[in-house]
């Protein structure tokens, strides 16, 4: 697990391994995606296809990225649910 620090507009400041919990940590169910542009989930797209597609857009462009929350997400199957939404996170 990692901690992701974001600004009020959702820009990623830094990420680091979680070493201990403090009062400012917010636990979110689902998945977090760091991306310079809002990721869009295409109809019927599987998670592996989604990741391959968005990685092509983000590699080398990580300096000005924002954080997006994917929920609900089936972590045990590493797959989207029929009601999955991708939402920007704000600090």
PyMOL Python script that loads the backbone (N, CA, C, O; Angstrom):
from pymol import cmd

cmd.read_pdbstr("""\
ATOM      1  N   UNK A   1       0.829  -1.174   0.000  1.00  0.00           N
ATOM      2  CA  UNK A   1       0.000   0.000   0.000  1.00  0.00           C
ATOM      3  C   UNK A   1       0.877   1.241   0.000  1.00  0.00           C
ATOM      4  O   UNK A   1       1.982   1.261   0.542  1.00  0.00           O
ATOM      5  N   UNK A   2       0.333   2.279  -0.634  1.00  0.00           N
ATOM      6  CA  UNK A   2       1.046   3.540  -0.702  1.00  0.00           C
ATOM      7  C   UNK A   2       0.149   4.691  -0.265  1.00  0.00           C
ATOM      8  O   UNK A   2      -1.078   4.609  -0.336  1.00  0.00           O
ATOM      9  N   UNK A   3       0.782   5.754   0.182  1.00  0.00           N
ATOM     10  CA  UNK A   3       0.104   7.001   0.493  1.00  0.00           C
ATOM     11  C   UNK A   3       0.271   7.896  -0.724  1.00  0.00           C
ATOM     12  O   UNK A   3       1.359   7.981  -1.295  1.00  0.00           O
ATOM     13  N   UNK A   4      -0.805   8.562  -1.120  1.00  0.00           N
ATOM     14  CA  UNK A   4      -0.749   9.509  -2.233  1.00  0.00           C
ATOM     15  C   UNK A   4      -1.193  10.859  -1.694  1.00  0.00           C
ATOM     16  O   UNK A   4      -2.326  11.004  -1.233  1.00  0.00           O
ATOM     17  N   UNK A   5      -0.306  11.852  -1.747  1.00  0.00           N
ATOM     18  CA  UNK A   5      -0.648  13.202  -1.303  1.00  0.00           C
ATOM     19  C   UNK A   5      -1.104  14.002  -2.508  1.00  0.00           C
ATOM     20  O   UNK A   5      -0.454  13.998  -3.553  1.00  0.00           O
ATOM     21  N   UNK A   6      -2.254  14.704  -2.350  1.00  0.00           N
ATOM     22  CA  UNK A   6      -2.769  15.524  -3.443  1.00  0.00           C
ATOM     23  C   UNK A   6      -3.073  16.934  -2.949  1.00  0.00           C
ATOM     24  O   UNK A   6      -3.266  17.157  -1.754  1.00  0.00           O
ATOM     25  N   UNK A   7      -3.112  17.884  -3.886  1.00  0.00           N
ATOM     26  CA  UNK A   7      -3.476  19.264  -3.577  1.00  0.00           C
ATOM     27  C   UNK A   7      -4.998  19.390  -3.602  1.00  0.00           C
ATOM     28  O   UNK A   7      -5.705  18.415  -3.856  1.00  0.00           O
ATOM     29  N   UNK A   8      -5.491  20.589  -3.339  1.00  0.00           N
ATOM     30  CA  UNK A   8      -6.941  20.818  -3.332  1.00  0.00           C
ATOM     31  C   UNK A   8      -7.573  20.606  -4.701  1.00  0.00           C
ATOM     32  O   UNK A   8      -8.757  20.280  -4.787  1.00  0.00           O
ATOM     33  N   UNK A   9      -6.800  20.785  -5.776  1.00  0.00           N
ATOM     34  CA  UNK A   9      -7.372  20.570  -7.119  1.00  0.00           C
ATOM     35  C   UNK A   9      -7.169  19.140  -7.618  1.00  0.00           C
ATOM     36  O   UNK A   9      -7.562  18.814  -8.738  1.00  0.00           O
ATOM     37  N   UNK A  10      -6.557  18.286  -6.794  1.00  0.00           N
ATOM     38  CA  UNK A  10      -6.380  16.885  -7.163  1.00  0.00           C
ATOM     39  C   UNK A  10      -5.040  16.549  -7.782  1.00  0.00           C
ATOM     40  O   UNK A  10      -4.820  15.401  -8.168  1.00  0.00           O
ATOM     41  N   UNK A  11      -4.126  17.521  -7.893  1.00  0.00           N
ATOM     42  CA  UNK A  11      -2.797  17.246  -8.446  1.00  0.00           C
ATOM     43  C   UNK A  11      -1.985  16.413  -7.456  1.00  0.00           C
ATOM     44  O   UNK A  11      -2.017  16.664  -6.251  1.00  0.00           O
ATOM     45  N   UNK A  12      -1.266  15.430  -7.967  1.00  0.00           N
ATOM     46  CA  UNK A  12      -0.460  14.556  -7.118  1.00  0.00           C
ATOM     47  C   UNK A  12       0.817  15.275  -6.716  1.00  0.00           C
ATOM     48  O   UNK A  12       1.559  15.769  -7.565  1.00  0.00           O
ATOM     49  N   UNK A  13       1.068  15.329  -5.403  1.00  0.00           N
ATOM     50  CA  UNK A  13       2.275  15.951  -4.861  1.00  0.00           C
ATOM     51  C   UNK A  13       3.378  14.909  -4.752  1.00  0.00           C
ATOM     52  O   UNK A  13       4.494  15.125  -5.223  1.00  0.00           O
ATOM     53  N   UNK A  14       3.058  13.771  -4.123  1.00  0.00           N
ATOM     54  CA  UNK A  14       4.028  12.689  -3.988  1.00  0.00           C
ATOM     55  C   UNK A  14       3.324  11.405  -3.570  1.00  0.00           C
ATOM     56  O   UNK A  14       2.194  11.421  -3.084  1.00  0.00           O
ATOM     57  N   UNK A  15       4.029  10.292  -3.775  1.00  0.00           N
ATOM     58  CA  UNK A  15       3.559   8.985  -3.310  1.00  0.00           C
ATOM     59  C   UNK A  15       4.702   8.335  -2.541  1.00  0.00           C
ATOM     60  O   UNK A  15       5.874   8.531  -2.865  1.00  0.00           O
ATOM     61  N   UNK A  16       4.349   7.561  -1.524  1.00  0.00           N
ATOM     62  CA  UNK A  16       5.361   6.858  -0.739  1.00  0.00           C
ATOM     63  C   UNK A  16       4.706   5.667  -0.041  1.00  0.00           C
ATOM     64  O   UNK A  16       3.491   5.659   0.158  1.00  0.00           O
ATOM     65  N   UNK A  17       5.501   4.665   0.331  1.00  0.00           N
ATOM     66  CA  UNK A  17       4.945   3.481   0.999  1.00  0.00           C
ATOM     67  C   UNK A  17       4.293   3.847   2.333  1.00  0.00           C
ATOM     68  O   UNK A  17       4.790   4.707   3.061  1.00  0.00           O
ATOM     69  N   UNK A  18       3.196   3.199   2.640  1.00  0.00           N
ATOM     70  CA  UNK A  18       2.508   3.389   3.910  1.00  0.00           C
ATOM     71  C   UNK A  18       3.307   2.700   5.011  1.00  0.00           C
ATOM     72  O   UNK A  18       3.471   1.480   5.002  1.00  0.00           O
ATOM     73  N   UNK A  19       3.804   3.494   5.960  1.00  0.00           N
ATOM     74  CA  UNK A  19       4.595   2.942   7.072  1.00  0.00           C
ATOM     75  C   UNK A  19       3.797   2.902   8.364  1.00  0.00           C
ATOM     76  O   UNK A  19       4.130   2.144   9.275  1.00  0.00           O
ATOM     77  N   UNK A  20       2.775   3.687   8.452  1.00  0.00           N
ATOM     78  CA  UNK A  20       1.930   3.737   9.640  1.00  0.00           C
ATOM     79  C   UNK A  20       0.792   4.697   9.386  1.00  0.00           C
ATOM     80  O   UNK A  20       0.928   5.641   8.608  1.00  0.00           O
ATOM     81  N   UNK A  21      -0.311   4.465  10.027  1.00  0.00           N
ATOM     82  CA  UNK A  21      -1.492   5.286   9.795  1.00  0.00           C
ATOM     83  C   UNK A  21      -1.457   6.536  10.660  1.00  0.00           C
ATOM     84  O   UNK A  21      -1.076   6.479  11.829  1.00  0.00           O
ATOM     85  N   UNK A  22      -1.859   7.680  10.075  1.00  0.00           N
ATOM     86  CA  UNK A  22      -2.009   8.899  10.857  1.00  0.00           C
ATOM     87  C   UNK A  22      -3.411   9.460  10.637  1.00  0.00           C
ATOM     88  O   UNK A  22      -4.182   8.912   9.850  1.00  0.00           O
ATOM     89  N   UNK A  23      -3.740  10.539  11.321  1.00  0.00           N
ATOM     90  CA  UNK A  23      -5.104  11.069  11.292  1.00  0.00           C
ATOM     91  C   UNK A  23      -5.521  11.629   9.937  1.00  0.00           C
ATOM     92  O   UNK A  23      -6.717  11.801   9.702  1.00  0.00           O
ATOM     93  N   UNK A  24      -4.593  11.916   9.046  1.00  0.00           N
ATOM     94  CA  UNK A  24      -4.933  12.507   7.754  1.00  0.00           C
ATOM     95  C   UNK A  24      -5.167  11.481   6.653  1.00  0.00           C
ATOM     96  O   UNK A  24      -5.502  11.851   5.528  1.00  0.00           O
ATOM     97  N   UNK A  25      -4.997  10.211   6.957  1.00  0.00           N
ATOM     98  CA  UNK A  25      -5.189   9.170   5.943  1.00  0.00           C
ATOM     99  C   UNK A  25      -6.675   8.903   5.762  1.00  0.00           C
ATOM    100  O   UNK A  25      -7.411   8.711   6.730  1.00  0.00           O
ATOM    101  N   UNK A  26      -7.099   8.893   4.509  1.00  0.00           N
ATOM    102  CA  UNK A  26      -8.480   8.553   4.174  1.00  0.00           C
ATOM    103  C   UNK A  26      -8.463   7.253   3.384  1.00  0.00           C
ATOM    104  O   UNK A  26      -7.809   7.159   2.345  1.00  0.00           O
ATOM    105  N   UNK A  27      -9.179   6.256   3.876  1.00  0.00           N
ATOM    106  CA  UNK A  27      -9.230   4.952   3.217  1.00  0.00           C
ATOM    107  C   UNK A  27     -10.377   4.951   2.217  1.00  0.00           C
ATOM    108  O   UNK A  27     -11.507   5.302   2.560  1.00  0.00           O
ATOM    109  N   UNK A  28     -10.088   4.559   0.988  1.00  0.00           N
ATOM    110  CA  UNK A  28     -11.113   4.515  -0.053  1.00  0.00           C
ATOM    111  C   UNK A  28     -11.218   3.104  -0.613  1.00  0.00           C
ATOM    112  O   UNK A  28     -10.196   2.481  -0.902  1.00  0.00           O
ATOM    113  N   UNK A  29     -12.424   2.590  -0.770  1.00  0.00           N
ATOM    114  CA  UNK A  29     -12.571   1.289  -1.427  1.00  0.00           C
ATOM    115  C   UNK A  29     -12.361   1.453  -2.927  1.00  0.00           C
ATOM    116  O   UNK A  29     -12.606   2.528  -3.474  1.00  0.00           O
ATOM    117  N   UNK A  30     -11.920   0.425  -3.575  1.00  0.00           N
ATOM    118  CA  UNK A  30     -11.743   0.500  -5.023  1.00  0.00           C
ATOM    119  C   UNK A  30     -10.289   0.639  -5.419  1.00  0.00           C
ATOM    120  O   UNK A  30      -9.409  -0.004  -4.847  1.00  0.00           O
ATOM    121  N   UNK A  31     -10.049   1.487  -6.406  1.00  0.00           N
ATOM    122  CA  UNK A  31      -8.741   1.609  -7.031  1.00  0.00           C
ATOM    123  C   UNK A  31      -8.443   3.075  -7.288  1.00  0.00           C
ATOM    124  O   UNK A  31      -9.354   3.839  -7.608  1.00  0.00           O
ATOM    125  N   UNK A  32      -7.181   3.486  -7.153  1.00  0.00           N
ATOM    126  CA  UNK A  32      -6.767   4.845  -7.495  1.00  0.00           C
ATOM    127  C   UNK A  32      -5.876   4.801  -8.721  1.00  0.00           C
ATOM    128  O   UNK A  32      -5.017   3.928  -8.847  1.00  0.00           O
ATOM    129  N   UNK A  33      -6.085   5.752  -9.629  1.00  0.00           N
ATOM    130  CA  UNK A  33      -5.276   5.846 -10.843  1.00  0.00           C
ATOM    131  C   UNK A  33      -4.669   7.238 -10.906  1.00  0.00           C
ATOM    132  O   UNK A  33      -5.374   8.238 -10.768  1.00  0.00           O
ATOM    133  N   UNK A  34      -3.355   7.300 -11.115  1.00  0.00           N
ATOM    134  CA  UNK A  34      -2.650   8.560 -11.290  1.00  0.00           C
ATOM    135  C   UNK A  34      -2.449   8.760 -12.781  1.00  0.00           C
ATOM    136  O   UNK A  34      -1.837   7.924 -13.445  1.00  0.00           O
ATOM    137  N   UNK A  35      -2.968   9.882 -13.319  1.00  0.00           N
ATOM    138  CA  UNK A  35      -2.919  10.101 -14.761  1.00  0.00           C
ATOM    139  C   UNK A  35      -2.913  11.597 -15.073  1.00  0.00           C
ATOM    140  O   UNK A  35      -3.543  12.372 -14.352  1.00  0.00           O
ATOM    141  N   UNK A  36      -2.210  12.025 -16.139  1.00  0.00           N
ATOM    142  CA  UNK A  36      -2.208  13.433 -16.517  1.00  0.00           C
ATOM    143  C   UNK A  36      -3.528  13.881 -17.146  1.00  0.00           C
ATOM    144  O   UNK A  36      -3.803  15.080 -17.209  1.00  0.00           O
ATOM    145  N   UNK A  37      -4.345  12.940 -17.611  1.00  0.00           N
ATOM    146  CA  UNK A  37      -5.655  13.291 -18.160  1.00  0.00           C
ATOM    147  C   UNK A  37      -6.705  12.328 -17.618  1.00  0.00           C
ATOM    148  O   UNK A  37      -6.386  11.210 -17.211  1.00  0.00           O
ATOM    149  N   UNK A  38      -7.947  12.768 -17.615  1.00  0.00           N
ATOM    150  CA  UNK A  38      -9.023  11.951 -17.054  1.00  0.00           C
ATOM    151  C   UNK A  38      -9.179  10.654 -17.837  1.00  0.00           C
ATOM    152  O   UNK A  38      -9.476  10.690 -19.031  1.00  0.00           O
ATOM    153  N   UNK A  39      -8.985   9.507 -17.185  1.00  0.00           N
ATOM    154  CA  UNK A  39      -9.170   8.234 -17.875  1.00  0.00           C
ATOM    155  C   UNK A  39     -10.652   7.975 -18.133  1.00  0.00           C
ATOM    156  O   UNK A  39     -11.502   8.268 -17.293  1.00  0.00           O
ATOM    157  N   UNK A  40     -10.944   7.425 -19.298  1.00  0.00           N
ATOM    158  CA  UNK A  40     -12.321   7.116 -19.678  1.00  0.00           C
ATOM    159  C   UNK A  40     -12.445   5.614 -19.852  1.00  0.00           C
ATOM    160  O   UNK A  40     -11.657   4.993 -20.566  1.00  0.00           O
ATOM    161  N   UNK A  41     -13.434   5.037 -19.199  1.00  0.00           N
ATOM    162  CA  UNK A  41     -13.698   3.611 -19.309  1.00  0.00           C
ATOM    163  C   UNK A  41     -14.631   3.381 -20.489  1.00  0.00           C
ATOM    164  O   UNK A  41     -15.752   3.889 -20.509  1.00  0.00           O
ATOM    165  N   UNK A  42     -14.167   2.613 -21.474  1.00  0.00           N
ATOM    166  CA  UNK A  42     -14.988   2.321 -22.641  1.00  0.00           C
ATOM    167  C   UNK A  42     -15.928   1.160 -22.331  1.00  0.00           C
ATOM    168  O   UNK A  42     -15.590   0.272 -21.548  1.00  0.00           O
ATOM    169  N   UNK A  43     -17.099   1.168 -22.943  1.00  0.00           N
ATOM    170  CA  UNK A  43     -18.120   0.145 -22.704  1.00  0.00           C
ATOM    171  C   UNK A  43     -17.559  -1.245 -22.992  1.00  0.00           C
ATOM    172  O   UNK A  43     -17.001  -1.489 -24.061  1.00  0.00           O
ATOM    173  N   UNK A  44     -17.713  -2.150 -22.029  1.00  0.00           N
ATOM    174  CA  UNK A  44     -17.279  -3.532 -22.194  1.00  0.00           C
ATOM    175  C   UNK A  44     -15.783  -3.762 -22.078  1.00  0.00           C
ATOM    176  O   UNK A  44     -15.315  -4.881 -22.285  1.00  0.00           O
ATOM    177  N   UNK A  45     -15.028  -2.727 -21.753  1.00  0.00           N
ATOM    178  CA  UNK A  45     -13.569  -2.838 -21.677  1.00  0.00           C
ATOM    179  C   UNK A  45     -13.150  -3.562 -20.397  1.00  0.00           C
ATOM    180  O   UNK A  45     -13.648  -3.261 -19.312  1.00  0.00           O
ATOM    181  N   UNK A  46     -12.243  -4.503 -20.533  1.00  0.00           N
ATOM    182  CA  UNK A  46     -11.687  -5.208 -19.382  1.00  0.00           C
ATOM    183  C   UNK A  46     -10.553  -4.383 -18.789  1.00  0.00           C
ATOM    184  O   UNK A  46      -9.981  -3.526 -19.462  1.00  0.00           O
ATOM    185  N   UNK A  47     -10.232  -4.647 -17.527  1.00  0.00           N
ATOM    186  CA  UNK A  47      -9.219  -3.871 -16.822  1.00  0.00           C
ATOM    187  C   UNK A  47      -7.859  -3.931 -17.513  1.00  0.00           C
ATOM    188  O   UNK A  47      -7.191  -2.904 -17.634  1.00  0.00           O
ATOM    189  N   UNK A  48      -7.434  -5.111 -17.968  1.00  0.00           N
ATOM    190  CA  UNK A  48      -6.124  -5.222 -18.621  1.00  0.00           C
ATOM    191  C   UNK A  48      -6.069  -4.384 -19.896  1.00  0.00           C
ATOM    192  O   UNK A  48      -5.040  -3.775 -20.190  1.00  0.00           O
ATOM    193  N   UNK A  49      -7.147  -4.346 -20.642  1.00  0.00           N
ATOM    194  CA  UNK A  49      -7.207  -3.519 -21.859  1.00  0.00           C
ATOM    195  C   UNK A  49      -7.164  -2.038 -21.501  1.00  0.00           C
ATOM    196  O   UNK A  49      -6.480  -1.252 -22.157  1.00  0.00           O
ATOM    197  N   UNK A  50      -7.892  -1.668 -20.465  1.00  0.00           N
ATOM    198  CA  UNK A  50      -7.933  -0.290 -19.996  1.00  0.00           C
ATOM    199  C   UNK A  50      -6.542   0.187 -19.586  1.00  0.00           C
ATOM    200  O   UNK A  50      -6.102   1.264 -19.989  1.00  0.00           O
ATOM    201  N   UNK A  51      -5.855  -0.624 -18.783  1.00  0.00           N
ATOM    202  CA  UNK A  51      -4.518  -0.258 -18.307  1.00  0.00           C
ATOM    203  C   UNK A  51      -3.542  -0.105 -19.470  1.00  0.00           C
ATOM    204  O   UNK A  51      -2.775   0.857 -19.508  1.00  0.00           O
ATOM    205  N   UNK A  52      -3.561  -1.030 -20.406  1.00  0.00           N
ATOM    206  CA  UNK A  52      -2.665  -0.937 -21.566  1.00  0.00           C
ATOM    207  C   UNK A  52      -2.928   0.343 -22.356  1.00  0.00           C
ATOM    208  O   UNK A  52      -1.992   1.003 -22.807  1.00  0.00           O
ATOM    209  N   UNK A  53      -4.194   0.688 -22.519  1.00  0.00           N
ATOM    210  CA  UNK A  53      -4.557   1.878 -23.293  1.00  0.00           C
ATOM    211  C   UNK A  53      -4.125   3.157 -22.587  1.00  0.00           C
ATOM    212  O   UNK A  53      -3.558   4.048 -23.219  1.00  0.00           O
ATOM    213  N   UNK A  54      -4.385   3.260 -21.280  1.00  0.00           N
ATOM    214  CA  UNK A  54      -4.025   4.515 -20.609  1.00  0.00           C
ATOM    215  C   UNK A  54      -2.529   4.631 -20.353  1.00  0.00           C
ATOM    216  O   UNK A  54      -2.013   5.745 -20.259  1.00  0.00           O
ATOM    217  N   UNK A  55      -1.810   3.501 -20.235  1.00  0.00           N
ATOM    218  CA  UNK A  55      -0.356   3.574 -20.059  1.00  0.00           C
ATOM    219  C   UNK A  55       0.304   4.201 -21.276  1.00  0.00           C
ATOM    220  O   UNK A  55       1.287   4.927 -21.130  1.00  0.00           O
ATOM    221  N   UNK A  56      -0.203   3.943 -22.453  1.00  0.00           N
ATOM    222  CA  UNK A  56       0.359   4.532 -23.673  1.00  0.00           C
ATOM    223  C   UNK A  56       0.275   6.051 -23.630  1.00  0.00           C
ATOM    224  O   UNK A  56       1.147   6.737 -24.163  1.00  0.00           O
ATOM    225  N   UNK A  57      -0.773   6.581 -22.998  1.00  0.00           N
ATOM    226  CA  UNK A  57      -0.968   8.029 -22.915  1.00  0.00           C
ATOM    227  C   UNK A  57      -0.163   8.666 -21.792  1.00  0.00           C
ATOM    228  O   UNK A  57       0.171   9.848 -21.870  1.00  0.00           O
ATOM    229  N   UNK A  58       0.158   7.899 -20.741  1.00  0.00           N
ATOM    230  CA  UNK A  58       0.761   8.499 -19.554  1.00  0.00           C
ATOM    231  C   UNK A  58       2.268   8.350 -19.448  1.00  0.00           C
ATOM    232  O   UNK A  58       2.907   9.139 -18.752  1.00  0.00           O
ATOM    233  N   UNK A  59       2.855   7.371 -20.111  1.00  0.00           N
ATOM    234  CA  UNK A  59       4.300   7.153 -19.988  1.00  0.00           C
ATOM    235  C   UNK A  59       5.051   8.388 -20.474  1.00  0.00           C
ATOM    236  O   UNK A  59       4.854   8.856 -21.595  1.00  0.00           O
ATOM    237  N   UNK A  60       5.915   8.902 -19.600  1.00  0.00           N
ATOM    238  CA  UNK A  60       6.693  10.091 -19.910  1.00  0.00           C
ATOM    239  C   UNK A  60       5.938  11.383 -19.675  1.00  0.00           C
ATOM    240  O   UNK A  60       6.458  12.459 -19.969  1.00  0.00           O
ATOM    241  N   UNK A  61       4.738  11.304 -19.160  1.00  0.00           N
ATOM    242  CA  UNK A  61       3.905  12.485 -18.966  1.00  0.00           C
ATOM    243  C   UNK A  61       3.349  12.523 -17.539  1.00  0.00           C
ATOM    244  O   UNK A  61       2.235  12.998 -17.318  1.00  0.00           O
ATOM    245  N   UNK A  62       4.131  12.019 -16.566  1.00  0.00           N
ATOM    246  CA  UNK A  62       3.651  11.883 -15.198  1.00  0.00           C
ATOM    247  C   UNK A  62       3.812  13.142 -14.350  1.00  0.00           C
ATOM    248  O   UNK A  62       3.287  13.195 -13.238  1.00  0.00           O
ATOM    249  N   UNK A  63       4.519  14.152 -14.840  1.00  0.00           N
ATOM    250  CA  UNK A  63       4.869  15.293 -14.005  1.00  0.00           C
ATOM    251  C   UNK A  63       3.658  16.105 -13.550  1.00  0.00           C
ATOM    252  O   UNK A  63       3.678  16.654 -12.448  1.00  0.00           O
ATOM    253  N   UNK A  64       2.620  16.198 -14.354  1.00  0.00           N
ATOM    254  CA  UNK A  64       1.446  16.993 -13.994  1.00  0.00           C
ATOM    255  C   UNK A  64       0.221  16.093 -13.939  1.00  0.00           C
ATOM    256  O   UNK A  64      -0.733  16.280 -14.694  1.00  0.00           O
ATOM    257  N   UNK A  65       0.254  15.115 -13.040  1.00  0.00           N
ATOM    258  CA  UNK A  65      -0.840  14.153 -13.013  1.00  0.00           C
ATOM    259  C   UNK A  65      -1.804  14.419 -11.868  1.00  0.00           C
ATOM    260  O   UNK A  65      -1.465  15.064 -10.876  1.00  0.00           O
ATOM    261  N   UNK A  66      -3.001  13.909 -12.035  1.00  0.00           N
ATOM    262  CA  UNK A  66      -4.055  14.021 -11.033  1.00  0.00           C
ATOM    263  C   UNK A  66      -4.456  12.620 -10.593  1.00  0.00           C
ATOM    264  O   UNK A  66      -4.044  11.625 -11.190  1.00  0.00           O
ATOM    265  N   UNK A  67      -5.262  12.557  -9.546  1.00  0.00           N
ATOM    266  CA  UNK A  67      -5.662  11.278  -8.982  1.00  0.00           C
ATOM    267  C   UNK A  67      -7.142  11.028  -9.261  1.00  0.00           C
ATOM    268  O   UNK A  67      -7.982  11.912  -9.092  1.00  0.00           O
ATOM    269  N   UNK A  68      -7.439   9.800  -9.694  1.00  0.00           N
ATOM    270  CA  UNK A  68      -8.805   9.407 -10.033  1.00  0.00           C
ATOM    271  C   UNK A  68      -9.180   8.161  -9.242  1.00  0.00           C
ATOM    272  O   UNK A  68      -8.374   7.246  -9.071  1.00  0.00           O
ATOM    273  N   UNK A  69     -10.416   8.145  -8.765  1.00  0.00           N
ATOM    274  CA  UNK A  69     -10.934   7.052  -7.952  1.00  0.00           C
ATOM    275  C   UNK A  69     -11.842   6.176  -8.801  1.00  0.00           C
ATOM    276  O   UNK A  69     -12.804   6.661  -9.397  1.00  0.00           O
ATOM    277  N   UNK A  70     -11.534   4.882  -8.854  1.00  0.00           N
ATOM    278  CA  UNK A  70     -12.315   3.903  -9.602  1.00  0.00           C
ATOM    279  C   UNK A  70     -13.108   3.086  -8.585  1.00  0.00           C
ATOM    280  O   UNK A  70     -12.534   2.358  -7.775  1.00  0.00           O
ATOM    281  N   UNK A  71     -14.432   3.216  -8.638  1.00  0.00           N
ATOM    282  CA  UNK A  71     -15.265   2.517  -7.657  1.00  0.00           C
ATOM    283  C   UNK A  71     -16.661   2.280  -8.224  1.00  0.00           C
ATOM    284  O   UNK A  71     -17.192   3.147  -8.919  1.00  0.00           O
ATOM    285  N   UNK A  72     -17.256   1.148  -7.949  1.00  0.00           N
ATOM    286  CA  UNK A  72     -16.664  -0.012  -7.306  1.00  0.00           C
ATOM    287  C   UNK A  72     -15.688  -0.723  -8.239  1.00  0.00           C
ATOM    288  O   UNK A  72     -15.745  -0.568  -9.459  1.00  0.00           O
ATOM    289  N   UNK A  73     -14.796  -1.502  -7.643  1.00  0.00           N
ATOM    290  CA  UNK A  73     -13.802  -2.262  -8.395  1.00  0.00           C
ATOM    291  C   UNK A  73     -13.609  -3.598  -7.702  1.00  0.00           C
ATOM    292  O   UNK A  73     -13.433  -3.640  -6.484  1.00  0.00           O
ATOM    293  N   UNK A  74     -13.640  -4.686  -8.451  1.00  0.00           N
ATOM    294  CA  UNK A  74     -13.465  -6.030  -7.906  1.00  0.00           C
ATOM    295  C   UNK A  74     -11.968  -6.323  -7.811  1.00  0.00           C
ATOM    296  O   UNK A  74     -11.346  -6.737  -8.790  1.00  0.00           O
ATOM    297  N   UNK A  75     -11.398  -6.105  -6.629  1.00  0.00           N
ATOM    298  CA  UNK A  75      -9.959  -6.272  -6.432  1.00  0.00           C
ATOM    299  C   UNK A  75      -9.547  -7.738  -6.546  1.00  0.00           C
ATOM    300  O   UNK A  75      -8.483  -8.033  -7.090  1.00  0.00           O
ATOM    301  N   UNK A  76     -10.362  -8.655  -6.047  1.00  0.00           N
ATOM    302  CA  UNK A  76      -9.991 -10.076  -6.100  1.00  0.00           C
ATOM    303  C   UNK A  76      -9.912 -10.593  -7.535  1.00  0.00           C
ATOM    304  O   UNK A  76      -9.089 -11.460  -7.829  1.00  0.00           O
ATOM    305  N   UNK A  77     -10.753 -10.077  -8.431  1.00  0.00           N
ATOM    306  CA  UNK A  77     -10.708 -10.487  -9.839  1.00  0.00           C
ATOM    307  C   UNK A  77      -9.960  -9.483 -10.713  1.00  0.00           C
ATOM    308  O   UNK A  77      -9.755  -9.723 -11.903  1.00  0.00           O
ATOM    309  N   UNK A  78      -9.550  -8.351 -10.118  1.00  0.00           N
ATOM    310  CA  UNK A  78      -8.895  -7.260 -10.854  1.00  0.00           C
ATOM    311  C   UNK A  78      -9.709  -6.918 -12.104  1.00  0.00           C
ATOM    312  O   UNK A  78      -9.216  -6.964 -13.231  1.00  0.00           O
ATOM    313  N   UNK A  79     -10.986  -6.571 -11.853  1.00  0.00           N
ATOM    314  CA  UNK A  79     -11.897  -6.296 -12.956  1.00  0.00           C
ATOM    315  C   UNK A  79     -12.917  -5.241 -12.538  1.00  0.00           C
ATOM    316  O   UNK A  79     -13.261  -5.113 -11.363  1.00  0.00           O
ATOM    317  N   UNK A  80     -13.393  -4.488 -13.535  1.00  0.00           N
ATOM    318  CA  UNK A  80     -14.437  -3.502 -13.294  1.00  0.00           C
ATOM    319  C   UNK A  80     -15.754  -4.202 -12.973  1.00  0.00           C
ATOM    320  O   UNK A  80     -15.953  -5.368 -13.315  1.00  0.00           O
ATOM    321  N   UNK A  81     -16.644  -3.475 -12.315  1.00  0.00           N
ATOM    322  CA  UNK A  81     -18.004  -3.950 -12.061  1.00  0.00           C
ATOM    323  C   UNK A  81     -18.932  -3.268 -13.069  1.00  0.00           C
ATOM    324  O   UNK A  81     -18.534  -2.305 -13.724  1.00  0.00           O
ATOM    325  N   UNK A  82     -20.134  -3.752 -13.190  1.00  0.00           N
ATOM    326  CA  UNK A  82     -21.068  -3.153 -14.150  1.00  0.00           C
ATOM    327  C   UNK A  82     -21.399  -1.704 -13.798  1.00  0.00           C
ATOM    328  O   UNK A  82     -21.774  -0.930 -14.678  1.00  0.00           O
ATOM    329  N   UNK A  83     -21.268  -1.328 -12.531  1.00  0.00           N
ATOM    330  CA  UNK A  83     -21.581   0.038 -12.099  1.00  0.00           C
ATOM    331  C   UNK A  83     -20.336   0.884 -11.813  1.00  0.00           C
ATOM    332  O   UNK A  83     -20.441   1.919 -11.156  1.00  0.00           O
ATOM    333  N   UNK A  84     -19.168   0.465 -12.290  1.00  0.00           N
ATOM    334  CA  UNK A  84     -17.920   1.191 -12.032  1.00  0.00           C
ATOM    335  C   UNK A  84     -17.965   2.596 -12.618  1.00  0.00           C
ATOM    336  O   UNK A  84     -18.431   2.811 -13.737  1.00  0.00           O
ATOM    337  N   UNK A  85     -17.467   3.546 -11.830  1.00  0.00           N
ATOM    338  CA  UNK A  85     -17.330   4.940 -12.261  1.00  0.00           C
ATOM    339  C   UNK A  85     -15.899   5.382 -11.979  1.00  0.00           C
ATOM    340  O   UNK A  85     -15.259   4.889 -11.050  1.00  0.00           O
ATOM    341  N   UNK A  86     -15.399   6.319 -12.793  1.00  0.00           N
ATOM    342  CA  UNK A  86     -14.080   6.910 -12.565  1.00  0.00           C
ATOM    343  C   UNK A  86     -14.306   8.377 -12.235  1.00  0.00           C
ATOM    344  O   UNK A  86     -14.841   9.134 -13.046  1.00  0.00           O
ATOM    345  N   UNK A  87     -13.885   8.775 -11.018  1.00  0.00           N
ATOM    346  CA  UNK A  87     -14.154  10.117 -10.525  1.00  0.00           C
ATOM    347  C   UNK A  87     -12.860  10.815 -10.116  1.00  0.00           C
ATOM    348  O   UNK A  87     -11.989  10.184  -9.517  1.00  0.00           O
ATOM    349  N   UNK A  88     -12.718  12.100 -10.425  1.00  0.00           N
ATOM    350  CA  UNK A  88     -11.528  12.826  -9.970  1.00  0.00           C
ATOM    351  C   UNK A  88     -11.569  13.014  -8.456  1.00  0.00           C
ATOM    352  O   UNK A  88     -12.633  13.235  -7.879  1.00  0.00           O
ATOM    353  N   UNK A  89     -10.408  12.925  -7.821  1.00  0.00           N
ATOM    354  CA  UNK A  89     -10.306  13.177  -6.378  1.00  0.00           C
ATOM    355  C   UNK A  89      -9.776  14.581  -6.159  1.00  0.00           C
ATOM    356  O   UNK A  89      -8.905  15.046  -6.895  1.00  0.00           O
ATOM    357  N   UNK A  90     -10.292  15.243  -5.167  1.00  0.00           N
ATOM    358  CA  UNK A  90      -9.834  16.577  -4.773  1.00  0.00           C
ATOM    359  C   UNK A  90      -9.338  16.500  -3.340  1.00  0.00           C
ATOM    360  O   UNK A  90      -9.862  15.729  -2.536  1.00  0.00           O
ATOM    361  N   UNK A  91      -8.332  17.295  -3.021  1.00  0.00           N
ATOM    362  CA  UNK A  91      -7.765  17.286  -1.676  1.00  0.00           C
ATOM    363  C   UNK A  91      -8.562  18.052  -0.682  1.00  0.00           C
ATOM    364  O   UNK A  91      -8.187  18.120   0.489  1.00  0.00           O
TER     365      UNK A  91
END
""", "prot")
cmd.dss("prot")
cmd.show_as("cartoon", "prot")
cmd.util.cbc("prot")
cmd.orient("prot")
